[in-house]
Every structure is written in C-alpha cells, then in structure tokens.
Amino acid sequence: GEKVEQHESTLSVREGDSAVINCTYTDTASSYFPWYKQEAGKSLHFVIDIRSNVDRKQSQRLIVLLDKKAKRFSLHITATQPEDSAIYFCAEMSNYNVLYFGSGTKLTVEP
Amino acid sequence: ETAVFQTPNYHVTQVGNEVSFNCKQTLGHDTMYWYKQDSKKLLKIMFSYNNKQLIVNETVPRRFSPQSSDKAHLNLRIKSVEPEDSAVYLCASSQGGANTLYFGAGTRLSVL
C-alpha cells in the first residue's frame, strides 16, 4: 500500500478562515515529514517540515502537528489568503532518505 | 530563484522513440532525484543518486535509465517510450537525505 495517505483531495475555505490538511503514514521508523506547495503551472516548493523529535512547529501562518502514536500529521494554514490557493503535498521520509509524497490536496481560498 | 535546471521544458514524441532529459543543480548538493508526476498530480519517486551513486531505483521499467556524470548532473533516458510515459518529470536535489528538496521546473513529455 501507499506509504503516506493524504485524506482531503480538495478543500475550499473562505479568505481569513483556517485550512487543515491531514496525512497518515504507515512506517513507524519515519522521522521526517515535510510539506510542499505546487501553484498552478509551477513546480513544487518547500513550505514547512517537522521531525519526529517534536510534535508541533510553527512558521508564521503555518502550523504542523505530529501525532506519532496515531501516525498522523497535519498542516494548518491560519488566516488564509487567496495566494494560499495551490496543491499541497505531504511527504514522509522512509528508508534510503527518499521522500514519498501523498496524493495532494487542492486548496481553494475564496474571497 | 531557480537553482535546479531542467531541459527541455516540453517534448513531444512518438511511441518507440528514445528521449533524454537533462538536469543540473548549482546548489552544491550531493543528492539528486527523478520524480514522475502524472496527469492526476501523483508524484512517484523513480531514482535517487548520492554523489553519482545510485541509491534508490523504485519499480521503474527497464527502458528508463538515469545517468550521472558528476554530483551536479542527473540525466534521464527513456529508450523506447510508451503512451503511459506521458507525464511531467521532475528533477530535485538536496544536501543529504532528510533535508529540503529543491525542484526543477519539470519536463513535460507527451507520447503520441
């Protein structure tokens, strides 16, 4: 099966509201969980990550939570803005230092 | 600021032809990757190289072969393309493993 499952394929929020994207993983040895953003017609770029030695990390309007017991991690985008509209990919690093990506969540922020 | 360069941007070819894609990174990273992104935006790792050595070769058909001349370059050759090879091929680099990946703009392949 897939190494990381991304639960929301699409998500629509009103500008100013919060958006939450959830992922689960299977490998208990996974220790690194980054998030990437892909805007329309563009490539991926890194937004935030979390390592298994912490359960919360914040960078400005982005918060990542990690629940190792449940093998679940999530991206919270607060005070959403139209420019947050994009596809967001979660990922996990398993053996051989390779990132395995989730299936992506298309986030639409409506004005 | 682009630091992972891929050529060409687009390539249209016919079934059975051979194609080659180039990737160069100017970040001084020691690890490079090829990912395939299909029409549903699904991302699949194909190959991973560390200092010119193949580290990971996921379940990829034999017609795909990576080529690395030095740690800054990782090319991809497809010997005899098939329709299911139509996708965007993304090259990326990182310093070590559990660190940020920097992606190129991608090469879009269309197989007619």
Contacts between the chains, C-beta under 8 A, distances in Angstrom:
chain1	res1	chain2	res2	distance
A	31	B	98	7.0
A	32	B	98	4.1
A	34	B	100	7.1
A	34	B	101	7.7
A	36	B	101	7.7
A	38	B	41	7.5
A	42	B	105	7.5
A	43	B	90	6.4
A	43	B	103	4.5
A	43	B	104	6.4
A	43	B	105	5.1
A	43	B	106	5.4
A	44	B	43	7.9
A	44	B	90	7.1
A	44	B	92	8.0
A	44	B	101	7.7
A	44	B	103	4.7
A	45	B	102	8.0
A	45	B	103	6.8
A	46	B	100	4.6
A	46	B	101	6.8
A	46	B	102	7.7
A	49	B	100	7.4
A	51	B	98	7.4
A	87	B	41	6.0
A	89	B	43	6.6
A	93	B	97	6.6
A	93	B	98	5.2
A	96	B	48	6.7
A	96	B	55	5.5
A	96	B	56	4.9
A	96	B	97	7.7
A	97	B	31	7.2
A	97	B	48	7.5
A	97	B	50	7.9
A	97	B	55	7.5
A	97	B	96	7.0
A	97	B	97	2.3
A	97	B	98	6.3
A	98	B	33	7.3
A	98	B	45	5.4
A	98	B	48	5.2
A	98	B	55	7.7
A	98	B	56	5.0
A	98	B	97	7.7
A	99	B	33	8.0
A	99	B	45	7.1
A	99	B	101	6.2
A	100	B	45	6.6
A	101	B	35	7.9
A	101	B	42	8.0
A	101	B	43	4.1
A	103	B	40	7.8
A	103	B	41	7.6
A	103	B	42	5.8
A	104	B	41	4.9
A	104	B	42	7.4
A	104	B	43	7.7
